[in-house]
Amino acid sequence: MMPPETGRRLAGLLPHGRYEEIPDARTLIPLDNPAGLRTALRRFIAQTPPDTP
């Protein structure tokens, strides 16, 4: 739904943001490639430190 450059720029604006393309997925990533999304989310959660108050 947006060009990769826009996604990269948005990721750079968010705390702990990162841009990752999910292979074989288009607009509906959870339907197009649920396993790829699950893998990316698990990697993000494992690599992202929790926010501390």
ModelCIF file with pLDDT and N, C-alpha, C, O atoms, coordinates in Angstrom:
data_MODEL
#
_entry.id   MODEL 
#
_entity.id                         1 
_entity.type                       polymer 
_entity.pdbx_number_of_molecules   1 
#
_entity_poly.entity_id                      1 
_entity_poly.type                           'polypeptide(L)' 
_entity_poly.nstd_linkage                   no 
_entity_poly.nstd_monomer                   no 
_entity_poly.pdbx_seq_one_letter_code       MMPPETGRRLAGLLPHGRYEEIPDARTLIPLDNPAGLRTALRRFIAQTPPDTP 
_entity_poly.pdbx_seq_one_letter_code_can   MMPPETGRRLAGLLPHGRYEEIPDARTLIPLDNPAGLRTALRRFIAQTPPDTP 
_entity_poly.pdbx_strand_id                 A 
#
loop_
_entity_poly_seq.entity_id 
_entity_poly_seq.num 
_entity_poly_seq.mon_id 
_entity_poly_seq.hetero 
1 1  MET n 
1 2  MET n 
1 3  PRO n 
1 4  PRO n 
1 5  GLU n 
1 6  THR n 
1 7  GLY n 
1 8  ARG n 
1 9  ARG n 
1 10 LEU n 
1 11 ALA n 
1 12 GLY n 
1 13 LEU n 
1 14 LEU n 
1 15 PRO n 
1 16 HIS n 
1 17 GLY n 
1 18 ARG n 
1 19 TYR n 
1 20 GLU n 
1 21 GLU n 
1 22 ILE n 
1 23 PRO n 
1 24 ASP n 
1 25 ALA n 
1 26 ARG n 
1 27 THR n 
1 28 LEU n 
1 29 ILE n 
1 30 PRO n 
1 31 LEU n 
1 32 ASP n 
1 33 ASN n 
1 34 PRO n 
1 35 ALA n 
1 36 GLY n 
1 37 LEU n 
1 38 ARG n 
1 39 THR n 
1 40 ALA n 
1 41 LEU n 
1 42 ARG n 
1 43 ARG n 
1 44 PHE n 
1 45 ILE n 
1 46 ALA n 
1 47 GLN n 
1 48 THR n 
1 49 PRO n 
1 50 PRO n 
1 51 ASP n 
1 52 THR n 
1 53 PRO n 
#
_struct_asym.id          A 
_struct_asym.entity_id   1 
#
loop_
_ma_qa_metric.id 
_ma_qa_metric.mode 
_ma_qa_metric.name 
_ma_qa_metric.software_group_id 
_ma_qa_metric.type 
1 global pLDDT . pLDDT 
2 local  pLDDT . pLDDT 
#
_ma_qa_metric_global.metric_id      1 
_ma_qa_metric_global.metric_value   91.38 
_ma_qa_metric_global.model_id       1 
_ma_qa_metric_global.ordinal_id     1 
#
loop_
_ma_qa_metric_local.label_asym_id 
_ma_qa_metric_local.label_comp_id 
_ma_qa_metric_local.label_seq_id 
_ma_qa_metric_local.metric_id 
_ma_qa_metric_local.metric_value 
_ma_qa_metric_local.model_id 
_ma_qa_metric_local.ordinal_id 
A MET 1  2 73.00 1 1  
A MET 2  2 82.00 1 2  
A PRO 3  2 90.00 1 3  
A PRO 4  2 92.00 1 4  
A GLU 5  2 96.00 1 5  
A THR 6  2 96.00 1 6  
A GLY 7  2 93.00 1 7  
A ARG 8  2 96.00 1 8  
A ARG 9  2 97.00 1 9  
A LEU 10 2 96.00 1 10 
A ALA 11 2 95.00 1 11 
A GLY 12 2 96.00 1 12 
A LEU 13 2 97.00 1 13 
A LEU 14 2 92.00 1 14 
A PRO 15 2 88.00 1 15 
A HIS 16 2 90.00 1 16 
A GLY 17 2 92.00 1 17 
A ARG 18 2 93.00 1 18 
A TYR 19 2 95.00 1 19 
A GLU 20 2 94.00 1 20 
A GLU 21 2 94.00 1 21 
A ILE 22 2 94.00 1 22 
A PRO 23 2 93.00 1 23 
A ASP 24 2 93.00 1 24 
A ALA 25 2 92.00 1 25 
A ARG 26 2 88.00 1 26 
A THR 27 2 87.00 1 27 
A LEU 28 2 93.00 1 28 
A ILE 29 2 93.00 1 29 
A PRO 30 2 95.00 1 30 
A LEU 31 2 96.00 1 31 
A ASP 32 2 96.00 1 32 
A ASN 33 2 97.00 1 33 
A PRO 34 2 97.00 1 34 
A ALA 35 2 97.00 1 35 
A GLY 36 2 97.00 1 36 
A LEU 37 2 96.00 1 37 
A ARG 38 2 97.00 1 38 
A THR 39 2 97.00 1 39 
A ALA 40 2 96.00 1 40 
A LEU 41 2 95.00 1 41 
A ARG 42 2 96.00 1 42 
A ARG 43 2 95.00 1 43 
A PHE 44 2 93.00 1 44 
A ILE 45 2 93.00 1 45 
A ALA 46 2 94.00 1 46 
A GLN 47 2 92.00 1 47 
A THR 48 2 90.00 1 48 
A PRO 49 2 85.00 1 49 
A PRO 50 2 85.00 1 50 
A ASP 51 2 79.00 1 51 
A THR 52 2 57.00 1 52 
A PRO 53 2 58.00 1 53 
#
loop_
_atom_site.group_PDB 
_atom_site.id 
_atom_site.type_symbol 
_atom_site.label_atom_id 
_atom_site.label_alt_id 
_atom_site.label_comp_id 
_atom_site.label_asym_id 
_atom_site.label_entity_id 
_atom_site.label_seq_id 
_atom_site.pdbx_PDB_ins_code 
_atom_site.Cartn_x 
_atom_site.Cartn_y 
_atom_site.Cartn_z 
_atom_site.occupancy 
_atom_site.B_iso_or_equiv 
_atom_site.pdbx_formal_charge 
_atom_site.auth_seq_id 
_atom_site.auth_comp_id 
_atom_site.auth_asym_id 
_atom_site.auth_atom_id 
_atom_site.pdbx_PDB_model_num 
ATOM 1   N N  . MET A 1 1  ? 0.813  -1.194  0.000  1.00 73.00 ? 1  MET A N  1 
ATOM 2   C CA . MET A 1 1  ? 0.000  0.000   0.000  1.00 73.00 ? 1  MET A CA 1 
ATOM 3   C C  . MET A 1 1  ? 0.852  1.251   0.000  1.00 73.00 ? 1  MET A C  1 
ATOM 4   O O  . MET A 1 1  ? 0.346  2.343   -0.260 1.00 73.00 ? 1  MET A O  1 
ATOM 5   N N  . MET A 1 2  ? 2.137  1.113   0.286  1.00 82.00 ? 2  MET A N  1 
ATOM 6   C CA . MET A 1 2  ? 3.014  2.271   0.235  1.00 82.00 ? 2  MET A CA 1 
ATOM 7   C C  . MET A 1 2  ? 4.358  1.825   -0.346 1.00 82.00 ? 2  MET A C  1 
ATOM 8   O O  . MET A 1 2  ? 4.728  0.656   -0.234 1.00 82.00 ? 2  MET A O  1 
ATOM 9   N N  . PRO A 1 3  ? 5.075  2.743   -0.955 1.00 90.00 ? 3  PRO A N  1 
ATOM 10  C CA . PRO A 1 3  ? 6.383  2.383   -1.503 1.00 90.00 ? 3  PRO A CA 1 
ATOM 11  C C  . PRO A 1 3  ? 7.357  1.992   -0.389 1.00 90.00 ? 3  PRO A C  1 
ATOM 12  O O  . PRO A 1 3  ? 7.243  2.493   0.730  1.00 90.00 ? 3  PRO A O  1 
ATOM 13  N N  . PRO A 1 4  ? 8.303  1.112   -0.678 1.00 92.00 ? 4  PRO A N  1 
ATOM 14  C CA . PRO A 1 4  ? 9.277  0.709   0.341  1.00 92.00 ? 4  PRO A CA 1 
ATOM 15  C C  . PRO A 1 4  ? 10.005 1.891   0.981  1.00 92.00 ? 4  PRO A C  1 
ATOM 16  O O  . PRO A 1 4  ? 10.312 1.852   2.173  1.00 92.00 ? 4  PRO A O  1 
ATOM 17  N N  . GLU A 1 5  ? 10.284 2.936   0.210  1.00 96.00 ? 5  GLU A N  1 
ATOM 18  C CA . GLU A 1 5  ? 10.979 4.103   0.769  1.00 96.00 ? 5  GLU A CA 1 
ATOM 19  C C  . GLU A 1 5  ? 10.174 4.754   1.890  1.00 96.00 ? 5  GLU A C  1 
ATOM 20  O O  . GLU A 1 5  ? 10.736 5.214   2.883  1.00 96.00 ? 5  GLU A O  1 
ATOM 21  N N  . THR A 1 6  ? 8.862  4.787   1.723  1.00 96.00 ? 6  THR A N  1 
ATOM 22  C CA . THR A 1 6  ? 7.998  5.361   2.756  1.00 96.00 ? 6  THR A CA 1 
ATOM 23  C C  . THR A 1 6  ? 8.000  4.488   4.004  1.00 96.00 ? 6  THR A C  1 
ATOM 24  O O  . THR A 1 6  ? 8.038  5.004   5.121  1.00 96.00 ? 6  THR A O  1 
ATOM 25  N N  . GLY A 1 7  ? 7.961  3.181   3.826  1.00 93.00 ? 7  GLY A N  1 
ATOM 26  C CA . GLY A 1 7  ? 8.027  2.265   4.965  1.00 93.00 ? 7  GLY A CA 1 
ATOM 27  C C  . GLY A 1 7  ? 9.332  2.398   5.721  1.00 93.00 ? 7  GLY A C  1 
ATOM 28  O O  . GLY A 1 7  ? 9.344  2.379   6.952  1.00 93.00 ? 7  GLY A O  1 
ATOM 29  N N  . ARG A 1 8  ? 10.436 2.534   4.994  1.00 96.00 ? 8  ARG A N  1 
ATOM 30  C CA . ARG A 1 8  ? 11.745 2.701   5.646  1.00 96.00 ? 8  ARG A CA 1 
ATOM 31  C C  . ARG A 1 8  ? 11.800 4.009   6.431  1.00 96.00 ? 8  ARG A C  1 
ATOM 32  O O  . ARG A 1 8  ? 12.310 4.054   7.551  1.00 96.00 ? 8  ARG A O  1 
ATOM 33  N N  . ARG A 1 9  ? 11.270 5.068   5.828  1.00 97.00 ? 9  ARG A N  1 
ATOM 34  C CA . ARG A 1 9  ? 11.265 6.365   6.505  1.00 97.00 ? 9  ARG A CA 1 
ATOM 35  C C  . ARG A 1 9  ? 10.397 6.320   7.760  1.00 97.00 ? 9  ARG A C  1 
ATOM 36  O O  . ARG A 1 9  ? 10.787 6.853   8.799  1.00 97.00 ? 9  ARG A O  1 
ATOM 37  N N  . LEU A 1 10 ? 9.229  5.693   7.676  1.00 96.00 ? 10 LEU A N  1 
ATOM 38  C CA . LEU A 1 10 ? 8.344  5.563   8.835  1.00 96.00 ? 10 LEU A CA 1 
ATOM 39  C C  . LEU A 1 10 ? 9.022  4.748   9.935  1.00 96.00 ? 10 LEU A C  1 
ATOM 40  O O  . LEU A 1 10 ? 8.952  5.112   11.109 1.00 96.00 ? 10 LEU A O  1 
ATOM 41  N N  . ALA A 1 11 ? 9.670  3.660   9.567  1.00 95.00 ? 11 ALA A N  1 
ATOM 42  C CA . ALA A 1 11 ? 10.367 2.836   10.563 1.00 95.00 ? 11 ALA A CA 1 
ATOM 43  C C  . ALA A 1 11 ? 11.449 3.645   11.282 1.00 95.00 ? 11 ALA A C  1 
ATOM 44  O O  . ALA A 1 11 ? 11.681 3.458   12.476 1.00 95.00 ? 11 ALA A O  1 
ATOM 45  N N  . GLY A 1 12 ? 12.105 4.539   10.549 1.00 96.00 ? 12 GLY A N  1 
ATOM 46  C CA . GLY A 1 12 ? 13.141 5.365   11.156 1.00 96.00 ? 12 GLY A CA 1 
ATOM 47  C C  . GLY A 1 12 ? 12.606 6.393   12.137 1.00 96.00 ? 12 GLY A C  1 
ATOM 48  O O  . GLY A 1 12 ? 13.354 6.898   12.974 1.00 96.00 ? 12 GLY A O  1 
ATOM 49  N N  . LEU A 1 13 ? 11.326 6.707   12.047 1.00 97.00 ? 13 LEU A N  1 
ATOM 50  C CA . LEU A 1 13 ? 10.719 7.688   12.948 1.00 97.00 ? 13 LEU A CA 1 
ATOM 51  C C  . LEU A 1 13 ? 10.191 7.073   14.235 1.00 97.00 ? 13 LEU A C  1 
ATOM 52  O O  . LEU A 1 13 ? 9.942  7.790   15.205 1.00 97.00 ? 13 LEU A O  1 
ATOM 53  N N  . LEU A 1 14 ? 10.017 5.767   14.258 1.00 92.00 ? 14 LEU A N  1 
ATOM 54  C CA . LEU A 1 14 ? 9.417  5.095   15.410 1.00 92.00 ? 14 LEU A CA 1 
ATOM 55  C C  . LEU A 1 14 ? 10.486 4.539   16.352 1.00 92.00 ? 14 LEU A C  1 
ATOM 56  O O  . LEU A 1 14 ? 11.508 4.031   15.891 1.00 92.00 ? 14 LEU A O  1 
ATOM 57  N N  . PRO A 1 15 ? 10.263 4.629   17.662 1.00 88.00 ? 15 PRO A N  1 
ATOM 58  C CA . PRO A 1 15 ? 11.208 4.000   18.585 1.00 88.00 ? 15 PRO A CA 1 
ATOM 59  C C  . PRO A 1 15 ? 11.283 2.495   18.303 1.00 88.00 ? 15 PRO A C  1 
ATOM 60  O O  . PRO A 1 15 ? 10.249 1.831   18.217 1.00 88.00 ? 15 PRO A O  1 
ATOM 61  N N  . HIS A 1 16 ? 12.456 1.972   18.163 1.00 90.00 ? 16 HIS A N  1 
ATOM 62  C CA . HIS A 1 16 ? 12.700 0.559   17.871 1.00 90.00 ? 16 HIS A CA 1 
ATOM 63  C C  . HIS A 1 16 ? 12.112 0.140   16.524 1.00 90.00 ? 16 HIS A C  1 
ATOM 64  O O  . HIS A 1 16 ? 11.973 -1.052  16.249 1.00 90.00 ? 16 HIS A O  1 
ATOM 65  N N  . GLY A 1 17 ? 11.768 1.117   15.688 1.00 92.00 ? 17 GLY A N  1 
ATOM 66  C CA . GLY A 1 17 ? 11.178 0.796   14.394 1.00 92.00 ? 17 GLY A CA 1 
ATOM 67  C C  . GLY A 1 17 ? 12.179 0.140   13.470 1.00 92.00 ? 17 GLY A C  1 
ATOM 68  O O  . GLY A 1 17 ? 13.374 0.430   13.523 1.00 92.00 ? 17 GLY A O  1 
ATOM 69  N N  . ARG A 1 18 ? 11.695 -0.729  12.639 1.00 93.00 ? 18 ARG A N  1 
ATOM 70  C CA . ARG A 1 18 ? 12.521 -1.330  11.598 1.00 93.00 ? 18 ARG A CA 1 
ATOM 71  C C  . ARG A 1 18 ? 11.629 -1.694  10.430 1.00 93.00 ? 18 ARG A C  1 
ATOM 72  O O  . ARG A 1 18 ? 10.429 -1.925  10.580 1.00 93.00 ? 18 ARG A O  1 
ATOM 73  N N  . TYR A 1 19 ? 12.239 -1.738  9.283  1.00 95.00 ? 19 TYR A N  1 
ATOM 74  C CA . TYR A 1 19 ? 11.522 -2.067  8.058  1.00 95.00 ? 19 TYR A CA 1 
ATOM 75  C C  . TYR A 1 19 ? 11.912 -3.480  7.658  1.00 95.00 ? 19 TYR A C  1 
ATOM 76  O O  . TYR A 1 19 ? 13.093 -3.825  7.620  1.00 95.00 ? 19 TYR A O  1 
ATOM 77  N N  . GLU A 1 20 ? 10.925 -4.276  7.366  1.00 94.00 ? 20 GLU A N  1 
ATOM 78  C CA . GLU A 1 20 ? 11.194 -5.649  6.921  1.00 94.00 ? 20 GLU A CA 1 
ATOM 79  C C  . GLU A 1 20 ? 10.149 -6.038  5.887  1.00 94.00 ? 20 GLU A C  1 
ATOM 80  O O  . GLU A 1 20 ? 8.949  -5.865  6.101  1.00 94.00 ? 20 GLU A O  1 
ATOM 81  N N  . GLU A 1 21 ? 10.615 -6.557  4.783  1.00 94.00 ? 21 GLU A N  1 
ATOM 82  C CA . GLU A 1 21 ? 9.706  -7.043  3.754  1.00 94.00 ? 21 GLU A CA 1 
ATOM 83  C C  . GLU A 1 21 ? 9.409  -8.517  4.012  1.00 94.00 ? 21 GLU A C  1 
ATOM 84  O O  . GLU A 1 21 ? 10.316 -9.302  4.288  1.00 94.00 ? 21 GLU A O  1 
ATOM 85  N N  . ILE A 1 22 ? 8.155  -8.881  3.922  1.00 94.00 ? 22 ILE A N  1 
ATOM 86  C CA . ILE A 1 22 ? 7.725  -10.265 4.105  1.00 94.00 ? 22 ILE A CA 1 
ATOM 87  C C  . ILE A 1 22 ? 7.624  -10.886 2.711  1.00 94.00 ? 22 ILE A C  1 
ATOM 88  O O  . ILE A 1 22 ? 6.839  -10.416 1.888  1.00 94.00 ? 22 ILE A O  1 
ATOM 89  N N  . PRO A 1 23 ? 8.398  -11.927 2.435  1.00 93.00 ? 23 PRO A N  1 
ATOM 90  C CA . PRO A 1 23 ? 8.366  -12.516 1.092  1.00 93.00 ? 23 PRO A CA 1 
ATOM 91  C C  . PRO A 1 23 ? 6.992  -13.100 0.756  1.00 93.00 ? 23 PRO A C  1 
ATOM 92  O O  . PRO A 1 23 ? 6.267  -13.581 1.627  1.00 93.00 ? 23 PRO A O  1 
ATOM 93  N N  . ASP A 1 24 ? 6.665  -13.042 -0.516 1.00 93.00 ? 24 ASP A N  1 
ATOM 94  C CA . ASP A 1 24 ? 5.410  -13.611 -1.026 1.00 93.00 ? 24 ASP A CA 1 
ATOM 95  C C  . ASP A 1 24 ? 4.175  -13.017 -0.357 1.00 93.00 ? 24 ASP A C  1 
ATOM 96  O O  . ASP A 1 24 ? 3.165  -13.705 -0.208 1.00 93.00 ? 24 ASP A O  1 
ATOM 97  N N  . ALA A 1 25 ? 4.243  -11.759 0.047  1.00 92.00 ? 25 ALA A N  1 
ATOM 98  C CA . ALA A 1 25 ? 3.095  -11.104 0.670  1.00 92.00 ? 25 ALA A CA 1 
ATOM 99  C C  . ALA A 1 25 ? 2.873  -9.755  -0.006 1.00 92.00 ? 25 ALA A C  1 
ATOM 100 O O  . ALA A 1 25 ? 3.820  -9.096  -0.435 1.00 92.00 ? 25 ALA A O  1 
ATOM 101 N N  . ARG A 1 26 ? 1.633  -9.365  -0.091 1.00 88.00 ? 26 ARG A N  1 
ATOM 102 C CA . ARG A 1 26 ? 1.277  -8.079  -0.680 1.00 88.00 ? 26 ARG A CA 1 
ATOM 103 C C  . ARG A 1 26 ? 0.556  -7.241  0.384  1.00 88.00 ? 26 ARG A C  1 
ATOM 104 O O  . ARG A 1 26 ? 1.127  -6.981  1.443  1.00 88.00 ? 26 ARG A O  1 
ATOM 105 N N  . THR A 1 27 ? -0.652 -6.826  0.129  1.00 87.00 ? 27 THR A N  1 
ATOM 106 C CA . THR A 1 27 ? -1.372 -5.935  1.035  1.00 87.00 ? 27 THR A CA 1 
ATOM 107 C C  . THR A 1 27 ? -1.848 -6.652  2.300  1.00 87.00 ? 27 THR A C  1 
ATOM 108 O O  . THR A 1 27 ? -1.759 -6.093  3.392  1.00 87.00 ? 27 THR A O  1 
ATOM 109 N N  . LEU A 1 28 ? -2.344 -7.861  2.170  1.00 93.00 ? 28 LEU A N  1 
ATOM 110 C CA . LEU A 1 28 ? -2.894 -8.603  3.312  1.00 93.00 ? 28 LEU A CA 1 
ATOM 111 C C  . LEU A 1 28 ? -1.869 -9.622  3.820  1.00 93.00 ? 28 LEU A C  1 
ATOM 112 O O  . LEU A 1 28 ? -2.020 -10.826 3.615  1.00 93.00 ? 28 LEU A O  1 
ATOM 113 N N  . ILE A 1 29 ? -0.855 -9.131  4.466  1.00 93.00 ? 29 ILE A N  1 
ATOM 114 C CA . ILE A 1 29 ? 0.260  -9.976  4.885  1.00 93.00 ? 29 ILE A CA 1 
ATOM 115 C C  . ILE A 1 29 ? -0.196 -11.158 5.739  1.00 93.00 ? 29 ILE A C  1 
ATOM 116 O O  . ILE A 1 29 ? 0.277  -12.270 5.503  1.00 93.00 ? 29 ILE A O  1 
ATOM 117 N N  . PRO A 1 30 ? -1.090 -10.984 6.721  1.00 95.00 ? 30 PRO A N  1 
ATOM 118 C CA . PRO A 1 30 ? -1.505 -12.142 7.526  1.00 95.00 ? 30 PRO A CA 1 
ATOM 119 C C  . PRO A 1 30 ? -2.159 -13.252 6.708  1.00 95.00 ? 30 PRO A C  1 
ATOM 120 O O  . PRO A 1 30 ? -2.111 -14.421 7.092  1.00 95.00 ? 30 PRO A O  1 
ATOM 121 N N  . LEU A 1 31 ? -2.769 -12.889 5.582  1.00 96.00 ? 31 LEU A N  1 
ATOM 122 C CA . LEU A 1 31 ? -3.389 -13.904 4.730  1.00 96.00 ? 31 LEU A CA 1 
ATOM 123 C C  . LEU A 1 31 ? -2.418 -14.420 3.670  1.00 96.00 ? 31 LEU A C  1 
ATOM 124 O O  . LEU A 1 31 ? -2.434 -15.605 3.339  1.00 96.00 ? 31 LEU A O  1 
ATOM 125 N N  . ASP A 1 32 ? -1.576 -13.539 3.141  1.00 96.00 ? 32 ASP A N  1 
ATOM 126 C CA . ASP A 1 32 ? -0.660 -13.909 2.069  1.00 96.00 ? 32 ASP A CA 1 
ATOM 127 C C  . ASP A 1 32 ? 0.480  -14.796 2.557  1.00 96.00 ? 32 ASP A C  1 
ATOM 128 O O  . ASP A 1 32 ? 0.840  -15.765 1.888  1.00 96.00 ? 32 ASP A O  1 
ATOM 129 N N  . ASN A 1 33 ? 1.045  -14.479 3.702  1.00 97.00 ? 33 ASN A N  1 
ATOM 130 C CA . ASN A 1 33 ? 2.173  -15.254 4.226  1.00 97.00 ? 33 ASN A CA 1 
ATOM 131 C C  . ASN A 1 33 ? 2.172  -15.196 5.756  1.00 97.00 ? 33 ASN A C  1 
ATOM 132 O O  . ASN A 1 33 ? 3.001  -14.502 6.345  1.00 97.00 ? 33 ASN A O  1 
ATOM 133 N N  . PRO A 1 34 ? 1.256  -15.911 6.402  1.00 97.00 ? 34 PRO A N  1 
ATOM 134 C CA . PRO A 1 34 ? 1.194  -15.850 7.868  1.00 97.00 ? 34 PRO A CA 1 
ATOM 135 C C  . PRO A 1 34 ? 2.458  -16.371 8.545  1.00 97.00 ? 34 PRO A C  1 
ATOM 136 O O  . PRO A 1 34 ? 2.854  -15.855 9.589  1.00 97.00 ? 34 PRO A O  1 
ATOM 137 N N  . ALA A 1 35 ? 3.089  -17.376 7.971  1.00 97.00 ? 35 ALA A N  1 
ATOM 138 C CA . ALA A 1 35 ? 4.316  -17.919 8.580  1.00 97.00 ? 35 ALA A CA 1 
ATOM 139 C C  . ALA A 1 35 ? 5.439  -16.886 8.516  1.00 97.00 ? 35 ALA A C  1 
ATOM 140 O O  . ALA A 1 35 ? 6.201  -16.741 9.473  1.00 97.00 ? 35 ALA A O  1 
ATOM 141 N N  . GLY A 1 36 ? 5.547  -16.174 7.405  1.00 97.00 ? 36 GLY A N  1 
ATOM 142 C CA . GLY A 1 36 ? 6.574  -15.141 7.284  1.00 97.00 ? 36 GLY A CA 1 
ATOM 143 C C  . GLY A 1 36 ? 6.347  -14.002 8.256  1.00 97.00 ? 36 GLY A C  1 
ATOM 144 O O  . GLY A 1 36 ? 7.296  -13.483 8.845  1.00 97.00 ? 36 GLY A O  1 
ATOM 145 N N  . LEU A 1 37 ? 5.093  -13.611 8.428  1.00 96.00 ? 37 LEU A N  1 
ATOM 146 C CA . LEU A 1 37 ? 4.763  -12.569 9.399  1.00 96.00 ? 37 LEU A CA 1 
ATOM 147 C C  . LEU A 1 37 ? 5.074  -13.032 10.812 1.00 96.00 ? 37 LEU A C  1 
ATOM 148 O O  . LEU A 1 37 ? 5.655  -12.282 11.596 1.00 96.00 ? 37 LEU A O  1 
ATOM 149 N N  . ARG A 1 38 ? 4.695  -14.256 11.143 1.00 97.00 ? 38 ARG A N  1 
ATOM 150 C CA . ARG A 1 38 ? 4.970  -14.805 12.476 1.00 97.00 ? 38 ARG A CA 1 
ATOM 151 C C  . ARG A 1 38 ? 6.471  -14.806 12.758 1.00 97.00 ? 38 ARG A C  1 
ATOM 152 O O  . ARG A 1 38 ? 6.899  -14.432 13.850 1.00 97.00 ? 38 ARG A O  1 
ATOM 153 N N  . THR A 1 39 ? 7.265  -15.224 11.781 1.00 97.00 ? 39 THR A N  1 
ATOM 154 C CA . THR A 1 39 ? 8.720  -15.258 11.957 1.00 97.00 ? 39 THR A CA 1 
ATOM 155 C C  . THR A 1 39 ? 9.269  -13.856 12.193 1.00 97.00 ? 39 THR A C  1 
ATOM 156 O O  . THR A 1 39 ? 10.092 -13.651 13.085 1.00 97.00 ? 39 THR A O  1 
ATOM 157 N N  . ALA A 1 40 ? 8.815  -12.892 11.397 1.00 96.00 ? 40 ALA A N  1 
ATOM 158 C CA . ALA A 1 40 ? 9.293  -11.519 11.546 1.00 96.00 ? 40 ALA A CA 1 
ATOM 159 C C  . ALA A 1 40 ? 8.892  -10.935 12.897 1.00 96.00 ? 40 ALA A C  1 
ATOM 160 O O  . ALA A 1 40 ? 9.695  -10.260 13.541 1.00 96.00 ? 40 ALA A O  1 
ATOM 161 N N  . LEU A 1 41 ? 7.668  -11.185 13.331 1.00 95.00 ? 41 LEU A N  1 
ATOM 162 C CA . LEU A 1 41 ? 7.218  -10.675 14.627 1.00 95.00 ? 41 LEU A CA 1 
ATOM 163 C C  . LEU A 1 41 ? 7.994  -11.296 15.786 1.00 95.00 ? 41 LEU A C  1 
ATOM 164 O O  . LEU A 1 41 ? 8.381  -10.601 16.725 1.00 95.00 ? 41 LEU A O  1 
ATOM 165 N N  . ARG A 1 42 ? 8.215  -12.591 15.717 1.00 96.00 ? 42 ARG A N  1 
ATOM 166 C CA . ARG A 1 42 ? 8.986  -13.250 16.788 1.00 96.00 ? 42 ARG A CA 1 
ATOM 167 C C  . ARG A 1 42 ? 10.413 -12.715 16.856 1.00 96.00 ? 42 ARG A C  1 
ATOM 168 O O  . ARG A 1 42 ? 10.958 -12.510 17.941 1.00 96.00 ? 42 ARG A O  1 
ATOM 169 N N  . ARG A 1 43 ? 11.017 -12.487 15.677 1.00 95.00 ? 43 ARG A N  1 
ATOM 170 C CA . ARG A 1 43 ? 12.376 -11.941 15.641 1.00 95.00 ? 43 ARG A CA 1 
ATOM 171 C C  . ARG A 1 43 ? 12.388 -10.534 16.235 1.00 95.00 ? 43 ARG A C  1 
ATOM 172 O O  . ARG A 1 43 ? 13.277 -10.195 17.015 1.00 95.00 ? 43 ARG A O  1 
ATOM 173 N N  . PHE A 1 44 ? 11.409 -9.722  15.868 1.00 93.00 ? 44 PHE A N  1 
ATOM 174 C CA . PHE A 1 44 ? 11.325 -8.360  16.391 1.00 93.00 ? 44 PHE A CA 1 
ATOM 175 C C  . PHE A 1 44 ? 11.173 -8.365  17.911 1.00 93.00 ? 44 PHE A C  1 
ATOM 176 O O  . PHE A 1 44 ? 11.864 -7.624  18.611 1.00 93.00 ? 44 PHE A O  1 
ATOM 177 N N  . ILE A 1 45 ? 10.277 -9.193  18.412 1.00 93.00 ? 45 ILE A N  1 
ATOM 178 C CA . ILE A 1 45 ? 10.044 -9.264  19.860 1.00 93.00 ? 45 ILE A CA 1 
ATOM 179 C C  . ILE A 1 45 ? 11.302 -9.733  20.591 1.00 93.00 ? 45 ILE A C  1 
ATOM 180 O O  . ILE A 1 45 ? 11.637 -9.203  21.650 1.00 93.00 ? 45 ILE A O  1 
ATOM 181 N N  . ALA A 1 46 ? 11.988 -10.709 20.039 1.00 94.00 ? 46 ALA A N  1 
ATOM 182 C CA . ALA A 1 46 ? 13.197 -11.227 20.686 1.00 94.00 ? 46 ALA A CA 1 
ATOM 183 C C  . ALA A 1 46 ? 14.328 -10.223 20.683 1.00 94.00 ? 46 ALA A C  1 
ATOM 184 O O  . ALA A 1 46 ? 15.141 -10.207 21.607 1.00 94.00 ? 46 ALA A O  1 
ATOM 185 N N  . GLN A 1 47 ? 14.397 -9.380  19.656 1.00 92.00 ? 47 GLN A N  1 
ATOM 186 C CA . GLN A 1 47 ? 15.525 -8.444  19.505 1.00 92.00 ? 47 GLN A CA 1 
ATOM 187 C C  . GLN A 1 47 ? 15.252 -7.048  20.068 1.00 92.00 ? 47 GLN A C  1 
ATOM 188 O O  . GLN A 1 47 ? 16.165 -6.225  20.137 1.00 92.00 ? 47 GLN A O  1 
ATOM 189 N N  . THR A 1 48 ? 14.039 -6.776  20.459 1.00 90.00 ? 48 THR A N  1 
ATOM 190 C CA . THR A 1 48 ? 13.672 -5.444  20.927 1.00 90.00 ? 48 THR A CA 1 
ATOM 191 C C  . THR A 1 48 ? 13.603 -5.423  22.439 1.00 90.00 ? 48 THR A C  1 
ATOM 192 O O  . THR A 1 48 ? 12.828 -6.171  23.036 1.00 90.00 ? 48 THR A O  1 
ATOM 193 N N  . PRO A 1 49 ? 14.411 -4.570  23.071 1.00 85.00 ? 49 PRO A N  1 
ATOM 194 C CA . PRO A 1 49 ? 14.366 -4.517  24.530 1.00 85.00 ? 49 PRO A CA 1 
ATOM 195 C C  . PRO A 1 49 ? 13.049 -3.915  25.000 1.00 85.00 ? 49 PRO A C  1 
ATOM 196 O O  . PRO A 1 49 ? 12.493 -3.039  24.337 1.00 85.00 ? 49 PRO A O  1 
ATOM 197 N N  . PRO A 1 50 ? 12.549 -4.379  26.137 1.00 85.00 ? 50 PRO A N  1 
ATOM 198 C CA . PRO A 1 50 ? 11.310 -3.792  26.663 1.00 85.00 ? 50 PRO A CA 1 
ATOM 199 C C  . PRO A 1 50 ? 11.580 -2.367  27.123 1.00 85.00 ? 50 PRO A C  1 
ATOM 200 O O  . PRO A 1 50 ? 12.670 -2.052  27.601 1.00 85.00 ? 50 PRO A O  1 
ATOM 201 N N  . ASP A 1 51 ? 10.574 -1.511  26.972 1.00 79.00 ? 51 ASP A N  1 
ATOM 202 C CA . ASP A 1 51 ? 10.698 -0.135  27.486 1.00 79.00 ? 51 ASP A CA 1 
ATOM 203 C C  . ASP A 1 51 ? 10.664 -0.178  29.005 1.00 79.00 ? 51 ASP A C  1 
ATOM 204 O O  . ASP A 1 51 ? 9.878  -0.907  29.610 1.00 79.00 ? 51 ASP A O  1 
ATOM 205 N N  . THR A 1 52 ? 11.524 0.609   29.596 1.00 57.00 ? 52 THR A N  1 
ATOM 206 C CA . THR A 1 52 ? 11.541 0.679   31.053 1.00 57.00 ? 52 THR A CA 1 
ATOM 207 C C  . THR A 1 52 ? 11.125 2.092   31.480 1.00 57.00 ? 52 THR A C  1 
ATOM 208 O O  . THR A 1 52 ? 11.579 3.077   30.897 1.00 57.00 ? 52 THR A O  1 
ATOM 209 N N  . PRO A 1 53 ? 10.282 2.187   32.475 1.00 58.00 ? 53 PRO A N  1 
ATOM 210 C CA . PRO A 1 53 ? 9.831  3.526   32.924 1.00 58.00 ? 53 PRO A CA 1 
ATOM 211 C C  . PRO A 1 53 ? 10.912 4.296   33.625 1.00 58.00 ? 53 PRO A C  1 
ATOM 212 O O  . PRO A 1 53 ? 10.685 5.427   34.054 1.00 58.00 ? 53 PRO A O  1 
#
